[in-house]
Structures are given as structure tokens and as C-alpha cells.
Amino acid sequence: MPTGSTEEGLSAVYLGRRTVVGGGPLGTERLPAVVKMVGHVLAVVPARSGSKGVPGKNIRRLGGRPLLAYAAEAARTSGVVDRLILSTEAEEIAQVGLECGLEVPFLRPEELALDTTPMLPVIEHAVKALETEDWSPDIILVLQPTSPLRRPEHLSRAVRYLRETDADSVVSVVE
């Protein structure tokens, strides 16, 4: 069984996709001080074309850049994202996404791009599509293009929190 040390100087035992981290030399730590999930992090940027309130909002320019660019930049520079994809049904949005550095491995079905479509089926579709490429995420970040003030450290802190606690999800909010 492979072993190693963490940045904090704690001993670690790698068990498949989980890392058990304890406070003493290997074999002497209490079970487990922290359970860290290791593995793939997927960032999904969902952007449909049918906005009724602000048509074309996901590719609208803010500060000279499309909203998609802010999500792409935060994910790329966070240091925690393994794959960064755009989920859209629209060719125009897909093209802008590619120009912003987003991967567009598929176009989302129209029935998953309605204004009544919940986010969960959109994410499930993305994961299933990537699994056909034999790639599966352990952590999924949903990066709404309409949150351009998100910073890379928000993403890295969220992933670190997921890895260092027994939380199964993290949601950012602003008061």
C-alpha cells in the first residue's frame, strides 16, 4: 500500500481514490483524522441560449469579455480543475466557449435547455457523456457564467473543503 506525507507533515495512506490522513507516524494515527478525496475535478459551465430576461446573456460582454470567459479563467487559474467543459445546446455559445478556452465535447439536447430544466439532469448528462470517453469526475464544480466576480481561490477553497471534510457538497452564497 503506497504511503506518503501531506503538506502539513501528517502521514497519509492512499486507499484507491481516498487518502486517509492522520496525525502521527504511519500505523499509529487514530482512524481517520481527515478523509481526503483524491481524483478528478470537473468544472461544468452551463449556458443555454433561451434566456427570456436577458437574451444572449451568457455570451454578453462585460469589461470587453464574454461572461463565459470569467468562468473559464477562474477555473483554469484555480489550480484544482482537471477538465473544464461547457454544456450548451447552442452552436453560437459553443463557438464563444471554445474561444474562451472551454472544452465543448458535446451539445446538450434541447430538452435539457428549457427554462424549466433543473441543473441536476444537465450535470448528469455531462458526466454520462464524459464517461463514454472513459473519464469520470470525483468532484464537480458548477460555474454559472452569470457569476463573473468568482475568483480562482473560491474554487480552490471549495475543493479543499470537500477534500478535508466529510461534506458532500459546497454552495457559495453572498449576503
C-alpha positions in Angstrom: 0.0 0.0 0.0 1.6 3.3 -1.1 2.2 5.9 1.7 3.4 9.4 1.8 3.3 12.7 3.6 0.9 15.6 3.3 1.9 19.3 3.1 1.1 19.7 6.8 3.6 17.0 7.7 0.9 14.5 8.5 1.3 10.9 7.4 -1.0 9.6 4.8 -2.2 6.2 3.5 -3.5 6.1 -0.1 -6.5 3.8 -0.5 -7.7 3.9 -4.0 -9.4 7.2 -4.6 -9.3 8.3 -0.9 -6.4 9.4 1.2 -6.7 8.7 4.9 -4.7 11.4 6.8 -3.7 11.1 10.4 -1.6 13.0 12.9 1.2 10.6 13.7 3.7 8.2 12.1 2.1 5.7 9.8 0.3 2.9 11.7 0.0 5.0 14.9 -2.7 7.5 13.9 -6.2 7.3 15.1 -8.8 6.5 12.4 -9.1 8.8 10.4 -8.4 12.4 11.4 -9.4 13.6 7.9 -10.6 11.7 4.8 -9.3 13.4 1.7 -10.9 12.6 -1.7 -8.4 12.5 -4.5 -9.3 12.2 -8.1 -10.7 14.1 -11.0 -12.3 17.6 -10.7 -14.7 18.6 -13.4 -15.9 22.2 -13.9 -19.1 22.4 -15.9 -20.2 25.8 -17.2 -23.9 25.5 -18.1 -25.0 28.1 -20.7 -28.3 27.8 -22.6 -29.4 30.2 -25.3 -33.1 30.6 -24.3 -32.9 33.3 -21.6 -36.1 35.3 -21.6 -35.0 38.0 -19.2 -31.7 38.9 -20.9 -31.4 37.2 -24.3 -27.8 36.1 -25.1 -26.7 36.8 -21.5 -24.1 34.0 -21.3 -22.1 35.5 -24.2 -22.8 39.1 -23.4 -19.7 41.2 -22.9 -18.7 42.6 -19.5 -15.5 44.6 -19.4 -14.8 43.7 -23.0 -15.1 39.9 -22.5 -18.0 37.4 -22.7 -19.4 36.2 -19.4 -18.2 32.7 -20.3 -14.6 34.0 -20.2 -14.8 34.8 -16.5 -15.8 31.3 -15.5 -13.2 29.8 -17.8 -10.4 32.0 -16.4 -11.3 31.3 -12.7 -11.4 27.5 -13.3 -8.1 27.5 -15.3 -6.2 29.5 -12.8 -7.6 27.8 -9.7 -5.1 25.0 -9.9 -7.7 22.4 -9.0 -9.7 21.7 -12.2 -8.8 18.7 -14.4 -11.4 19.3 -17.1 -13.3 22.4 -17.9 -16.3 21.9 -20.1 -19.2 23.9 -21.5 -22.7 22.4 -21.6 -24.9 24.2 -24.1 -27.4 23.4 -26.8 -26.4 26.4 -29.0 -23.7 26.4 -31.7 -23.1 30.1 -31.2 -22.5 29.7 -27.4 -20.3 26.7 -28.1 -18.1 28.7 -30.5 -17.7 31.5 -28.0 -16.9 28.9 -25.3 -14.2 27.4 -27.5 -12.7 30.9 -28.0 -12.7 31.3 -24.2 -10.8 28.1 -23.7 -13.7 25.9 -22.7 -13.9 22.3 -23.9 -17.1 21.5 -25.8 -17.2 17.7 -26.0 -20.9 17.6 -26.9 -24.0 19.7 -27.5 -26.7 19.3 -24.8 -30.1 18.0 -26.0 -32.8 20.7 -26.5 -35.0 19.1 -23.7 -32.2 19.9 -21.2 -32.1 23.5 -22.3 -35.6 24.7 -21.3 -36.1 27.4 -18.8 -37.8 24.8 -16.5 -34.9 22.3 -16.7 -33.3 21.7 -13.3 -29.5 21.7 -13.1 -29.2 18.1 -11.9 -30.2 16.5 -15.3 -27.8 18.9 -17.1 -24.9 17.7 -14.9 -25.9 14.1 -15.1 -25.9 14.4 -18.9 -22.4 15.9 -18.9 -21.0 13.2 -16.6 -22.5 10.4 -18.7 -21.1 11.9 -21.9 -17.6 12.1 -20.4 -17.9 8.5 -19.1 -18.2 7.4 -22.7 -14.7 8.7 -23.0 -13.7 6.6 -20.0 -13.3 9.7 -17.8 -15.2 10.2 -14.6 -15.1 13.0 -12.1 -14.9 12.7 -8.3 -15.8 16.4 -7.7 -18.0 18.5 -9.9 -17.9 22.3 -9.9 -20.9 24.1 -11.5 -19.8 27.5 -12.7 -22.7 29.7 -13.7 -21.5 32.3 -16.3 -23.7 34.9 -14.6 -21.3 35.0 -11.6 -18.3 36.8 -13.1 -16.9 38.0 -9.8 -16.0 34.4 -8.7 -12.3 34.2 -8.1 -9.9 31.2 -8.6 -9.4 31.0 -4.8 -13.1 30.5 -4.3 -12.9 27.3 -6.3 -9.7 26.1 -4.7 -11.1 26.7 -1.2 -14.3 24.8 -2.1 -12.4 21.8 -3.4 -10.1 21.8 -0.4 -13.1 22.0 1.9 -14.7 19.0 0.1 -11.4 17.0 0.4 -10.8 17.9 4.0 -14.2 17.3 5.5 -17.0 14.8 5.2 -19.2 17.3 3.3 -20.7 16.0 0.1 -21.4 19.5 -1.3 -20.4 23.1 -1.0 -22.5 26.1 -2.1 -21.2 29.7 -2.2 -23.6 32.5 -1.2 -23.3 36.2 -0.8 -25.2 38.1 1.9 
